[in-house]
């Protein structure tokens, strides 16, 4: 299977699919489609943050700073308790080791890897999107800083270049089959 890299954790059956990646990588859009295709619930953690605080992500950043948003996100992710869900995380979820380890306990983590040029063409509201970033950081800076973290936590790394949302979902489903087979000690065939 092209464009997919898989790692497996031994012996754990994980029912959630956790999507990570940069803002604009398609986590929320792909997540809704993937939830329908796999008969799972869907949770968008950015929405959970906003509803729990009664404010938009940008309002949180403006009032309390980007580190406060990261702390709130960490708390929401750590307390998240669901089974058989597709979880679309905020792009900054990977800054919290404890939150990511918690998500990995109950789910397979999928990194939607999208080229910087594609992200730049998709993200037009960079300054008002409510990103957990330093005020002087650019999208390119975030990309450079976060990409190694996404790769670190991912069970599946999916190169999304040239794929439709539906094709991304199909590749994720193929990857999940391979992860589950690897966890059971069976060889995953190409």
MDAnalysis code that builds the backbone (N, CA, C; Angstrom):
import MDAnalysis as mda
import numpy as np

u = mda.Universe.empty(570, n_residues=190, atom_resindex=np.repeat(np.arange(190), 3), trajectory=True)
u.add_TopologyAttr("name", ["N", "CA", "C"] * 190)
u.add_TopologyAttr("resid", np.arange(1, 191))
u.add_TopologyAttr("resname", ["UNK", "UNK", "UNK", "UNK", "UNK", "UNK", "UNK", "UNK", "UNK", "UNK", "UNK", "UNK", "UNK", "UNK", "UNK", "UNK", "UNK", "UNK", "UNK", "UNK", "UNK", "UNK", "UNK", "UNK", "UNK", "UNK", "UNK", "UNK", "UNK", "UNK", "UNK", "UNK", "UNK", "UNK", "UNK", "UNK", "UNK", "UNK", "UNK", "UNK", "UNK", "UNK", "UNK", "UNK", "UNK", "UNK", "UNK", "UNK", "UNK", "UNK", "UNK", "UNK", "UNK", "UNK", "UNK", "UNK", "UNK", "UNK", "UNK", "UNK", "UNK", "UNK", "UNK", "UNK", "UNK", "UNK", "UNK", "UNK", "UNK", "UNK", "UNK", "UNK", "UNK", "UNK", "UNK", "UNK", "UNK", "UNK", "UNK", "UNK", "UNK", "UNK", "UNK", "UNK", "UNK", "UNK", "UNK", "UNK", "UNK", "UNK", "UNK", "UNK", "UNK", "UNK", "UNK", "UNK", "UNK", "UNK", "UNK", "UNK", "UNK", "UNK", "UNK", "UNK", "UNK", "UNK", "UNK", "UNK", "UNK", "UNK", "UNK", "UNK", "UNK", "UNK", "UNK", "UNK", "UNK", "UNK", "UNK", "UNK", "UNK", "UNK", "UNK", "UNK", "UNK", "UNK", "UNK", "UNK", "UNK", "UNK", "UNK", "UNK", "UNK", "UNK", "UNK", "UNK", "UNK", "UNK", "UNK", "UNK", "UNK", "UNK", "UNK", "UNK", "UNK", "UNK", "UNK", "UNK", "UNK", "UNK", "UNK", "UNK", "UNK", "UNK", "UNK", "UNK", "UNK", "UNK", "UNK", "UNK", "UNK", "UNK", "UNK", "UNK", "UNK", "UNK", "UNK", "UNK", "UNK", "UNK", "UNK", "UNK", "UNK", "UNK", "UNK", "UNK", "UNK", "UNK", "UNK", "UNK", "UNK", "UNK", "UNK", "UNK", "UNK", "UNK", "UNK", "UNK", "UNK", "UNK"])
u.atoms.positions = np.array([
    [0.853, -1.177, 0.000],
    [0.000, 0.000, 0.000],
    [0.896, 1.236, 0.000],
    [0.762, 2.088, -0.975],
    [1.578, 3.290, -1.100],
    [1.169, 4.348, -0.097],
    [2.120, 5.205, 0.242],
    [1.879, 6.405, 1.057],
    [1.525, 6.135, 2.508],
    [1.668, 4.916, 3.013],
    [1.298, 4.614, 4.389],
    [2.457, 3.938, 5.101],
    [2.803, 4.440, 6.268],
    [3.795, 3.816, 7.126],
    [3.087, 3.410, 8.408],
    [3.340, 2.204, 8.888],
    [2.615, 1.681, 10.044],
    [3.583, 1.204, 11.112],
    [3.259, 1.515, 12.369],
    [3.936, 0.890, 13.501],
    [2.846, 0.263, 14.359],
    [3.183, -0.765, 15.098],
    [2.165, -1.457, 15.895],
    [2.605, -1.598, 17.339],
    [1.664, -1.428, 18.264],
    [1.904, -1.699, 19.671],
    [1.373, -3.094, 19.957],
    [2.130, -3.855, 20.683],
    [1.799, -5.247, 20.942],
    [0.564, -5.410, 21.827],
    [-0.324, -6.310, 21.430],
    [-1.349, -6.844, 22.290],
    [-2.487, -5.957, 22.741],
    [-2.636, -4.767, 22.215],
    [-3.696, -3.884, 22.685],
    [-4.703, -3.679, 21.558],
    [-5.954, -3.992, 21.830],
    [-7.028, -3.731, 20.871],
    [-7.551, -2.340, 21.150],
    [-7.369, -1.448, 20.226],
    [-7.730, -0.046, 20.422],
    [-8.867, 0.299, 19.478],
    [-9.989, 0.761, 20.018],
    [-11.197, 0.944, 19.210],
    [-11.340, 2.324, 18.589],
    [-10.612, 3.317, 19.090],
    [-10.712, 4.666, 18.525],
    [-9.718, 4.850, 17.385],
    [-10.049, 5.770, 16.507],
    [-9.128, 6.220, 15.464],
    [-8.863, 7.683, 15.778],
    [-7.610, 8.012, 16.058],
    [-7.230, 9.356, 16.479],
    [-6.480, 10.032, 15.330],
    [-7.032, 11.118, 14.825],
    [-6.419, 11.836, 13.715],
    [-5.591, 12.999, 14.242],
    [-4.326, 13.057, 13.808],
    [-3.446, 14.168, 14.169],
    [-2.887, 14.770, 12.890],
    [-2.476, 16.018, 12.982],
    [-1.877, 16.675, 11.832],
    [-2.029, 18.175, 11.946],
    [-1.446, 18.857, 11.003],
    [-1.439, 20.307, 10.980],
    [-2.842, 20.882, 10.760],
    [-3.053, 22.141, 11.172],
    [-4.287, 22.828, 10.794],
    [-4.403, 22.825, 9.270],
    [-5.568, 22.454, 8.781],
    [-5.780, 22.398, 7.340],
    [-5.467, 21.058, 6.718],
    [-5.063, 20.077, 7.531],
    [-4.735, 18.755, 6.981],
    [-5.972, 17.915, 6.685],
    [-7.126, 18.349, 7.176],
    [-8.369, 17.633, 6.876],
    [-8.872, 16.739, 7.985],
    [-8.372, 16.901, 9.195],
    [-8.748, 16.009, 10.296],
    [-10.255, 15.991, 10.538],
    [-10.874, 17.153, 10.602],
    [-12.314, 17.215, 10.892],
    [-13.141, 16.678, 9.734],
    [-12.802, 17.070, 8.518],
    [-13.558, 16.613, 7.346],
    [-13.398, 15.118, 7.146],
    [-12.161, 14.646, 7.170],
    [-11.895, 13.215, 7.023],
    [-12.532, 12.452, 8.182],
    [-12.464, 13.026, 9.379],
    [-13.012, 12.360, 10.553],
    [-14.488, 12.043, 10.444],
    [-15.273, 12.990, 9.949],
    [-16.718, 12.769, 9.792],
    [-16.978, 11.651, 8.787],
    [-16.279, 11.703, 7.658],
    [-16.466, 10.664, 6.627],
    [-16.018, 9.306, 7.156],
    [-14.869, 9.273, 7.812],
    [-14.326, 8.020, 8.349],
    [-15.251, 7.422, 9.410],
    [-15.839, 8.275, 10.247],
    [-16.779, 7.789, 11.261],
    [-17.972, 7.105, 10.609],
    [-18.476, 7.696, 9.544],
    [-19.606, 7.082, 8.830],
    [-19.204, 5.757, 8.203],
    [-18.034, 5.726, 7.584],
    [-17.586, 4.512, 6.901],
    [-17.276, 3.364, 7.851],
    [-16.883, 3.690, 9.077],
    [-16.485, 2.649, 10.036],
    [-17.498, 2.450, 11.156],
    [-18.652, 3.095, 11.043],
    [-19.728, 2.980, 12.044],
    [-19.251, 3.349, 13.443],
    [-18.559, 4.477, 13.525],
    [-18.066, 4.990, 14.802],
    [-18.686, 6.352, 15.069],
    [-18.615, 6.759, 16.325],
    [-18.986, 8.122, 16.669],
    [-17.876, 9.056, 16.222],
    [-18.151, 10.363, 16.252],
    [-17.147, 11.348, 15.867],
    [-17.018, 12.398, 16.951],
    [-15.784, 12.714, 17.312],
    [-15.494, 13.751, 18.302],
    [-14.432, 14.676, 17.747],
    [-14.714, 15.971, 17.755],
    [-13.748, 16.990, 17.362],
    [-13.318, 17.687, 18.644],
    [-12.052, 17.526, 19.031],
    [-11.619, 18.045, 20.331],
    [-11.564, 19.576, 20.356],
    [-11.391, 20.219, 19.218],
    [-11.477, 21.687, 19.198],
    [-12.885, 22.139, 19.602],
    [-13.894, 21.426, 19.126],
    [-15.276, 21.744, 19.494],
    [-15.496, 21.485, 20.983],
    [-14.922, 20.399, 21.512],
    [-15.038, 20.121, 22.948],
    [-14.435, 21.254, 23.777],
    [-13.299, 21.750, 23.348],
    [-12.659, 22.873, 24.056],
    [-13.578, 24.088, 24.036],
    [-14.093, 24.410, 22.875],
    [-14.944, 25.601, 22.727],
    [-16.229, 25.496, 23.547],
    [-16.856, 24.334, 23.518],
    [-18.107, 24.189, 24.275],
    [-17.847, 24.142, 25.779],
    [-16.717, 23.552, 26.190],
    [-16.427, 23.498, 27.628],
    [-16.099, 24.877, 28.189],
    [-15.529, 25.734, 27.371],
    [-15.122, 27.070, 27.822],
    [-16.102, 28.163, 27.398],
    [-17.027, 27.846, 26.509],
    [-17.993, 28.838, 26.053],
    [-17.373, 29.959, 25.239],
    [-16.234, 29.682, 24.644],
    [-15.524, 30.677, 23.836],
    [-14.861, 29.989, 22.644],
    [-14.563, 30.754, 21.620],
    [-13.823, 30.204, 20.484],
    [-12.362, 30.015, 20.890],
    [-11.656, 29.218, 20.111],
    [-10.231, 29.005, 20.370],
    [-9.477, 30.339, 20.294],
    [-9.831, 31.168, 19.320],
    [-9.144, 32.454, 19.183],
    [-9.405, 33.351, 20.390],
    [-10.625, 33.330, 20.923],
    [-10.926, 34.126, 22.119],
    [-10.091, 33.662, 23.312],
    [-9.878, 32.357, 23.422],
    [-9.030, 31.827, 24.495],
    [-7.597, 32.320, 24.321],
    [-7.077, 32.212, 23.103],
    [-5.707, 32.673, 22.833],
    [-5.586, 34.175, 23.109],
    [-6.555, 34.953, 22.645],
    [-6.511, 36.408, 22.834],
    [-6.549, 36.794, 24.309],
    [-7.370, 36.097, 25.090],
    [-7.556, 36.459, 26.496],
    [-6.481, 35.880, 27.415],
    [-6.038, 34.644, 27.122],
    [-5.171, 33.937, 28.061],
    [-3.820, 33.516, 27.490],
    [-3.675, 33.586, 26.179],
    [-2.425, 33.207, 25.546],
    [-2.439, 31.787, 25.005],
    [-1.495, 31.521, 24.112],
    [-1.459, 30.219, 23.443],
    [-1.119, 29.074, 24.398],
    [-0.329, 29.344, 25.441],
    [0.015, 28.271, 26.381],
    [-1.211, 27.857, 27.197],
    [-2.102, 28.795, 27.476],
    [-3.346, 28.454, 28.175],
    [-4.197, 27.531, 27.307],
    [-4.245, 27.810, 26.001],
    [-4.998, 26.935, 25.098],
    [-4.390, 25.537, 25.097],
    [-3.081, 25.437, 25.066],
    [-2.434, 24.117, 25.095],
    [-2.768, 23.373, 26.390],
    [-2.798, 24.076, 27.511],
    [-3.114, 23.454, 28.800],
    [-4.558, 22.956, 28.816],
    [-5.477, 23.784, 28.331],
    [-6.887, 23.381, 28.253],
    [-7.022, 22.153, 27.350],
    [-6.342, 22.184, 26.209],
    [-6.391, 21.057, 25.280],
    [-5.867, 19.786, 25.950],
    [-4.771, 19.894, 26.667],
    [-4.205, 18.747, 27.362],
    [-5.225, 18.158, 28.348],
    [-5.884, 19.016, 29.122],
    [-6.878, 18.548, 30.092],
    [-8.046, 17.844, 29.404],
    [-8.539, 18.437, 28.321],
    [-9.666, 17.848, 27.575],
    [-9.263, 16.487, 27.021],
    [-8.092, 16.413, 26.401],
    [-7.631, 15.151, 25.811],
    [-7.400, 14.084, 26.872],
    [-6.822, 14.476, 27.990],
    [-6.533, 13.502, 29.037],
    [-7.816, 12.944, 29.650],
    [-8.838, 13.776, 29.759],
    [-10.112, 13.342, 30.345],
    [-11.041, 12.667, 29.338],
    [-10.729, 12.769, 28.065],
    [-11.598, 12.201, 27.030],
    [-11.731, 10.699, 27.235],
    [-12.955, 10.239, 27.327],
    [-13.214, 8.825, 27.572],
    [-14.295, 8.354, 26.605],
    [-13.873, 7.770, 25.501],
    [-14.838, 7.273, 24.531],
    [-14.288, 6.009, 23.886],
    [-15.184, 5.224, 23.344],
    [-14.832, 3.991, 22.643],
    [-15.487, 4.034, 21.273],
    [-14.844, 3.394, 20.317],
    [-15.381, 3.303, 18.958],
    [-15.720, 4.665, 18.370],
    [-14.778, 5.576, 18.485],
    [-14.927, 6.927, 17.943],
    [-13.773, 7.252, 16.997],
    [-14.055, 8.140, 16.078],
    [-12.999, 8.829, 15.347],
    [-12.817, 10.149, 16.079],
    [-11.595, 10.441, 16.463],
    [-11.292, 11.651, 17.231],
    [-10.396, 12.548, 16.383],
    [-10.913, 13.727, 16.034],
    [-10.111, 14.730, 15.331],
    [-9.531, 15.654, 16.391],
    [-8.213, 15.626, 16.547],
    [-7.564, 16.442, 17.569],
    [-7.212, 17.812, 16.992],
    [-6.940, 18.747, 17.884],
    [-6.375, 20.016, 17.453],
    [-4.940, 19.784, 17.022],
    [-4.434, 20.656, 16.162],
    [-3.083, 20.484, 15.643],
    [-2.002, 20.494, 16.702],
    [-2.300, 21.102, 17.853],
    [-1.285, 21.211, 18.908],
    [-1.361, 20.085, 19.942],
    [-2.206, 19.109, 19.729],
    [-2.346, 17.998, 20.678],
    [-1.014, 17.319, 20.972],
    [-0.149, 17.262, 19.976],
    [1.117, 16.533, 20.120],
    [2.113, 17.203, 21.050],
    [1.827, 18.407, 21.514],
    [2.719, 19.045, 22.487],
    [2.581, 18.423, 23.870],
    [1.513, 17.661, 24.110],
    [1.301, 17.033, 25.414],
    [1.579, 15.537, 25.343],
    [2.698, 15.132, 25.914],
    [3.056, 13.715, 25.916],
    [2.004, 12.891, 26.666],
    [1.552, 13.365, 27.836],
    [0.598, 12.563, 28.613],
    [-0.740, 12.432, 27.894],
    [-1.173, 13.477, 27.222],
    [-2.437, 13.399, 26.481],
    [-2.308, 12.436, 25.301],
    [-1.191, 12.500, 24.582],
    [-1.012, 11.608, 23.438],
    [-0.885, 10.154, 23.871],
    [-0.204, 9.905, 24.968],
    [-0.106, 8.533, 25.465],
    [-1.491, 8.007, 25.867],
    [-2.288, 8.867, 26.450],
    [-3.664, 8.485, 26.824],
    [-4.482, 8.159, 25.580],
    [-4.384, 8.998, 24.550],
    [-5.103, 8.736, 23.305],
    [-4.636, 7.437, 22.658],
    [-3.335, 7.167, 22.714],
    [-2.792, 5.947, 22.123],
    [-3.256, 4.684, 22.860],
    [-3.530, 4.821, 24.155],
    [-4.012, 3.661, 24.916],
    [-5.332, 3.137, 24.354],
    [-6.181, 4.035, 23.899],
    [-7.506, 3.611, 23.434],
    [-7.708, 3.714, 21.941],
    [-6.648, 4.074, 21.202],
    [-6.863, 4.269, 19.777],
    [-5.615, 4.120, 18.948],
    [-5.839, 3.990, 17.666],
    [-4.773, 3.980, 16.680],
    [-4.611, 5.420, 16.206],
    [-3.402, 5.947, 16.277],
    [-3.140, 7.339, 15.937],
    [-2.689, 7.424, 14.478],
    [-3.398, 8.254, 13.717],
    [-3.142, 8.420, 12.286],
    [-2.708, 9.861, 12.024],
    [-1.515, 10.018, 11.467],
    [-0.985, 11.325, 11.095],
    [-1.330, 11.602, 9.642],
    [-2.172, 12.617, 9.421],
    [-2.493, 13.054, 8.070],
    [-1.387, 14.021, 7.632],
    [-0.448, 13.511, 6.877],
    [0.730, 14.262, 6.473],
    [0.449, 14.982, 5.158],
    [0.385, 16.307, 5.238],
    [0.049, 17.148, 4.096],
    [1.197, 18.126, 3.880],
    [1.565, 18.349, 2.637],
    [2.669, 19.246, 2.297],
    [2.365, 20.681, 2.738],
    [3.409, 21.394, 3.089],
    [3.266, 22.781, 3.535],
    [2.560, 23.640, 2.490],
    [2.897, 23.489, 1.230],
    [2.262, 24.297, 0.179],
    [0.753, 24.065, 0.137],
    [0.333, 22.833, 0.343],
    [-1.101, 22.521, 0.369],
    [-1.762, 23.178, 1.573],
    [-1.108, 23.082, 2.728],
    [-1.647, 23.717, 3.939],
    [-1.791, 25.222, 3.732],
    [-0.783, 25.830, 3.129],
    [-0.830, 27.278, 2.890],
    [-1.983, 27.654, 1.972],
    [-2.313, 26.784, 1.022],
    [-3.438, 27.072, 0.128],
    [-4.788, 26.863, 0.810],
    [-4.828, 26.057, 1.860],
    [-6.080, 25.760, 2.564],
    [-6.349, 26.680, 3.747],
    [-5.309, 27.095, 4.460],
    [-5.473, 27.860, 5.695],
    [-5.350, 29.349, 5.379],
    [-6.494, 30.010, 5.282],
    [-6.515, 31.437, 4.951],
    [-6.731, 32.302, 6.179],
    [-7.130, 31.694, 7.279],
    [-7.432, 32.439, 8.507],
    [-6.390, 32.169, 9.587],
    [-5.140, 32.073, 9.183],
    [-4.053, 31.685, 10.079],
    [-3.985, 32.548, 11.333],
    [-4.142, 33.841, 11.192],
    [-4.011, 34.747, 12.336],
    [-5.246, 34.771, 13.233],
    [-6.375, 34.262, 12.751],
    [-7.608, 34.305, 13.557],
    [-8.201, 32.928, 13.807],
    [-7.467, 31.885, 13.509],
    [-7.974, 30.513, 13.592],
    [-7.969, 29.944, 15.005],
    [-7.288, 30.583, 15.928],
    [-7.220, 30.058, 17.282],
    [-6.172, 28.985, 17.428],
    [-5.009, 29.214, 16.849],
    [-3.933, 28.236, 16.907],
    [-3.090, 28.441, 18.154],
    [-2.639, 27.333, 18.734],
    [-1.771, 27.385, 19.913],
    [-0.340, 27.576, 19.441],
    [-0.031, 28.833, 19.126],
    [1.279, 29.167, 18.582],
    [1.762, 30.486, 19.159],
    [3.083, 30.657, 19.131],
    [3.647, 31.940, 19.531],
    [3.194, 33.023, 18.549],
    [3.024, 34.244, 18.996],
    [2.558, 35.311, 18.105],
    [3.432, 35.528, 16.867],
    [4.719, 35.242, 16.974],
    [5.626, 35.473, 15.849],
    [5.776, 34.259, 14.924],
    [5.131, 33.157, 15.238],
    [5.288, 31.943, 14.440],
    [4.468, 31.997, 13.161],
    [5.056, 31.487, 12.096],
    [4.370, 31.352, 10.814],
    [3.870, 29.914, 10.672],
    [3.074, 29.687, 9.651],
    [2.624, 28.326, 9.373],
    [3.831, 27.432, 9.070],
    [4.798, 27.960, 8.358],
    [6.017, 27.188, 8.057],
    [6.782, 26.833, 9.336],
    [6.833, 27.781, 10.279],
    [7.493, 27.506, 11.569],
    [6.780, 26.367, 12.302],
    [5.449, 26.451, 12.352],
    [4.665, 25.404, 13.023],
    [4.880, 24.054, 12.358],
    [4.861, 24.049, 11.041],
    [5.057, 22.823, 10.269],
    [6.390, 22.181, 10.650],
    [7.431, 22.967, 10.656],
    [8.775, 22.480, 10.990],
    [8.845, 21.959, 12.428],
    [8.195, 22.650, 13.340],
    [8.230, 22.290, 14.760],
    [7.393, 21.050, 15.072],
    [6.222, 20.968, 14.452],
    [5.281, 19.903, 14.810],
    [5.472, 18.597, 14.053],
    [5.957, 18.651, 12.845],
    [6.030, 17.449, 12.008],
    [6.743, 16.286, 12.702],
    [7.889, 16.507, 13.357],
    [8.541, 15.387, 14.060],
    [7.681, 14.838, 15.207],
    [6.898, 15.699, 15.845],
    [6.026, 15.239, 16.931],
    [4.893, 14.372, 16.392],
    [4.319, 14.782, 15.262],
    [3.270, 13.952, 14.647],
    [3.828, 12.569, 14.313],
    [5.001, 12.529, 13.715],
    [5.613, 11.253, 13.340],
    [5.924, 10.401, 14.576],
    [6.329, 11.050, 15.642],
    [6.671, 10.345, 16.885],
    [5.472, 9.572, 17.448],
    [4.297, 10.183, 17.440],
    [3.132, 9.560, 18.073],
    [2.292, 8.702, 17.127],
    [2.523, 8.798, 15.841],
    [1.667, 8.121, 14.866],
    [1.912, 6.620, 14.808],
    [0.811, 5.881, 14.734],
    [0.862, 4.456, 14.401],
    [0.818, 4.285, 12.888],
    [0.130, 5.207, 12.239],
    [0.012, 5.210, 10.780],
    [0.352, 6.622, 10.312],
    [1.277, 6.731, 9.383],
    [1.594, 8.008, 8.741],
    [1.067, 7.923, 7.320],
    [0.136, 8.795, 6.990],
    [-0.497, 8.756, 5.678],
    [-0.129, 10.000, 4.881],
    [0.593, 9.801, 3.791],
    [0.912, 10.891, 2.869],
    [-0.357, 11.188, 2.073],
    [-0.902, 12.375, 2.244],
    [-2.209, 12.702, 1.674],
    [-2.143, 13.387, 0.316],
    [-0.954, 13.630, -0.200],
    [-0.799, 14.354, -1.460],
    [-1.575, 13.682, -2.585],
    [-2.408, 14.467, -3.253],
    [-3.148, 13.977, -4.411],
    [-4.339, 13.099, -4.098],
    [-4.668, 12.919, -2.814],
    [-5.785, 12.048, -2.440],
    [-7.022, 12.874, -2.095],
    [-8.186, 12.367, -2.487],
    [-9.440, 12.968, -2.042],
    [-9.691, 12.563, -0.591],
    [-10.655, 13.190, 0.055],
    [-10.999, 12.817, 1.435],
    [-11.412, 11.346, 1.505],
    [-12.169, 10.903, 0.516],
    [-12.622, 9.509, 0.498],
    [-11.451, 8.552, 0.320],
    [-10.477, 8.934, -0.511],
    [-9.289, 8.095, -0.696],
    [-8.443, 8.057, 0.569],
    [-8.357, 9.176, 1.273],
    [-7.650, 9.200, 2.555],
    [-8.321, 8.215, 3.512],
    [-9.643, 8.246, 3.576],
    [-10.380, 7.318, 4.455],
    [-10.111, 5.870, 4.071],
    [-10.131, 5.579, 2.788],
    [-9.874, 4.206, 2.332],
    [-8.476, 3.756, 2.748],
    [-7.483, 4.638, 2.633],
    [-6.112, 4.295, 3.026],
    [-6.018, 4.087, 4.543],
    [-6.745, 4.894, 5.298],
    [-6.749, 4.722, 6.758],
    [-7.338, 3.363, 7.113],
    [-8.444, 3.011, 6.494],
    [-9.090, 1.725, 6.776],
    [-8.149, 0.576, 6.430],
    [-7.450, 0.669, 5.308],
    [-6.455, -0.353, 4.942],
    [-5.356, -0.419, 6.004],
    [-4.893, 0.747, 6.438],
    [-3.850, 0.802, 7.455],
    [-4.290, 0.214, 8.774],
    [-5.545, 0.454, 9.150],
    [-6.077, -0.096, 10.401],
    [-6.077, -1.616, 10.365],
    [-6.443, -2.174, 9.241],
    [-6.427, -3.631, 9.091],
    [-5.011, -4.155, 9.307],
    [-4.030, -3.455, 8.738],
    [-2.637, -3.871, 8.881],
    [-2.168, -3.728, 10.327],
    [-2.551, -2.668, 11.001],
    [-2.167, -2.472, 12.402],
    [-2.757, -3.573, 13.266],
    [-4.042, -3.869, 13.064],
    [-4.685, -4.909, 13.878],
    [-4.067, -6.275, 13.616],
    [-3.705, -6.551, 12.370],
    [-3.046, -7.818, 12.060],
    [-1.667, -7.868, 12.719],
    [-0.930, -6.767, 12.674],
    [0.400, -6.727, 13.282],
    [0.313, -6.905, 14.793],
    [-0.719, -6.332, 15.403],
    [-0.891, -6.469, 16.851],
    [-1.205, -7.906, 17.235],
    [-1.790, -8.638, 16.311],
    [-2.124, -10.040, 16.570],
    [-0.992, -10.976, 16.161],
    [0.099, -10.413, 15.684],
    [1.245, -11.221, 15.310],
    [1.163, -11.843, 13.942],
    [0.220, -11.374, 13.121],
    [0.110, -11.899, 11.764],
    [0.838, -10.950, 10.817],
    [1.454, -11.486, 9.794],
    [2.103, -10.596, 8.830],
    [1.056, -9.797, 8.065],
    [1.361, -8.542, 7.817],
    [0.480, -7.686, 7.032],
    [0.996, -7.694, 5.608],
    [0.174, -8.161, 4.686],
    [0.609, -8.252, 3.289],
    [0.350, -6.940, 2.581],
    [1.131, -6.688, 1.506],
    [0.954, -5.466, 0.704],
    [-0.116, -5.651, -0.329],
])
